[in-house]
Amino acid sequence: MSRSGASGSAIGMAFSVPGADASSRTLIDIAEIAFQPATLTAIAGPSGSGKSTLLYLLAGLLAPERGMVVWDGRNIAGEGEGARDRWRRDHAGFIFQNFHLLEELSPLDNVLAPAWFANFSARPWRARASALLDRFGVPREAKRTTFLSRGEQQRVAIARALLFDPRIVFADEPTASLDAAAGEGVIGALAEMAGAGKTVIVVTHDPQLLARAARIIRLDHGRLADREQASAA
């Protein structure tokens, strides 16, 4: 049985990068925002508004300068990089915009890669990895992911993110550069995850994906464009 999602929030969160001079440039400045299980939440806004940065902060891939990122009562922002990595392995899956696949490996070995990186034996996960590839229609006979179409590569990335049955799924522009048919398949998979109870958070410009989202959070220069979007419906 698939694990249900997690409740989370970001409180008083800020993140900036050095500017051209001695000053810094604020990318994210959010007072509070909350997320709930069984919800497909889309983060939208113009390019440069901080969407991907926010997603990386929520997933613990970046640490905020101040504030909290709390998932089921645990403030991952207050933990070191190693602890955040372990939390993500145990609770979250991340679908990168550029896939980050190991091109010389087969689709199956790419899906199994998280088990290797976690120093697990891949053998217990082979059946699940194969089932995920079948579920997303990826040809397992391919010897290298470079032989797959871009849409198939994206579905390998989704299968890899789901290997450990994560409670939270983060996706950064999951339909970018895909054709309409491939994009619809990815959108359907994300909606299905939310329907199964997972917490699904996506960054997107895609109007088709935005139309399927139960909730849309809009950013403008790193801040919430609509304060009513701070709390989950």
LINLINTA-V336418 format. One record per backbone hydrogen bond with DSSP energy under -0.5 kcal/mol. CO is the residue of the C=O (numbers start at 0). NH is the residue of the N-H. E is the energy in kcal/mol with one decimal. If there is no record, write none. Layout:
# LINLINTA-V336418
<<CO/NH/E> <CO/NH/E>>
This chain:
# LINLINTA-V336418
<<6/71/-2.9> <7/34/-3.0> <8/69/-3.0> <9/32/-1.9> <10/67/-2.5> <12/29/-2.8> <13/64/-2.2> <13/65/-1.2> <14/26/-2.6> <14/27/-2.2> <16/24/-3.8> <22/18/-3.0> <23/25/-0.5> <24/16/-2.5> <27/14/-2.2> <29/12/-1.9> <30/11/-3.6> <32/9/-2.5> <34/7/-2.1> <35/38/-0.5> <38/40/-0.8> <38/199/-2.1> <39/213/-1.7> <39/214/-1.4> <40/201/-2.8> <41/43/-0.6> <41/216/-3.3> <42/203/-2.0> <43/218/-2.8> <45/48/-1.7> <48/221/-2.2> <49/53/-2.5> <50/54/-2.1> <51/55/-2.6> <52/56/-2.1> <53/57/-2.5> <54/58/-1.8> <55/60/-2.0> <55/61/-1.5> <56/59/-1.0> <65/13/-1.8> <67/10/-2.2> <68/75/-1.9> <68/76/-0.8> <69/8/-2.2> <70/73/-1.7> <72/74/-0.6> <73/70/-2.5> <73/75/-1.2> <74/77/-1.1> <75/78/-1.6> <79/83/-2.3> <80/84/-2.4> <81/85/-2.1> <82/86/-2.3> <83/87/-2.5> <84/88/-2.3> <85/89/-2.0> <86/90/-2.0> <87/91/-2.4> <90/166/-1.5> <90/167/-2.1> <92/169/-3.1> <93/95/-0.7> <94/171/-2.7> <95/98/-1.5> <97/99/-2.7> <100/102/-1.0> <101/104/-2.2> <102/144/-0.6> <102/145/-1.1> <104/144/-1.9> <105/109/-2.1> <106/110/-2.1> <107/111/-1.8> <108/112/-0.7> <109/112/-0.8> <110/113/-0.5> <111/114/-1.2> <111/115/-1.3> <112/116/-2.7> <113/117/-1.6> <114/119/-3.1> <115/118/-1.9> <121/124/-1.5> <121/125/-0.6> <122/125/-1.4> <124/128/-2.6> <125/129/-2.6> <126/130/-2.3> <127/131/-2.4> <128/132/-2.1> <129/133/-2.2> <130/134/-2.5> <131/135/-1.9> <132/137/-2.7> <133/136/-1.2> <137/139/-0.6> <138/141/-1.2> <141/106/-0.6> <143/146/-1.6> <144/147/-1.8> <148/152/-2.4> <149/153/-2.2> <150/154/-1.8> <151/155/-1.8> <152/156/-2.1> <153/157/-2.0> <154/158/-2.4> <155/159/-2.6> <156/160/-2.0> <157/161/-1.2> <159/162/-1.2> <161/164/-2.2> <166/198/-2.3> <167/92/-2.3> <167/169/-0.5> <168/200/-2.8> <169/94/-3.1> <170/172/-0.7> <170/202/-2.6> <172/175/-1.5> <174/177/-1.7> <178/182/-2.9> <179/183/-2.3> <180/184/-1.6> <181/185/-1.8> <182/186/-2.6> <183/187/-2.5> <184/188/-1.8> <185/189/-2.3> <186/190/-2.5> <187/191/-2.2> <188/192/-2.0> <189/193/-2.0> <190/194/-2.4> <191/195/-1.4> <192/197/-2.1> <193/196/-1.8> <196/4/-2.6> <196/37/-0.8> <197/38/-0.8> <197/199/-0.7> <198/168/-3.0> <199/40/-3.1> <200/170/-2.2> <201/42/-3.4> <202/172/-1.9> <205/209/-2.6> <206/210/-1.9> <207/211/-0.9> <208/211/-0.6> <208/212/-0.9> <209/212/-0.5> <214/41/-2.8> <215/217/-0.5> <216/43/-3.1> <217/224/-3.4> <217/225/-0.6> <219/222/-1.4> <221/28/-2.6> <222/219/-2.6> <225/228/-2.2> <226/229/-1.7> <229/33/-2.8>>
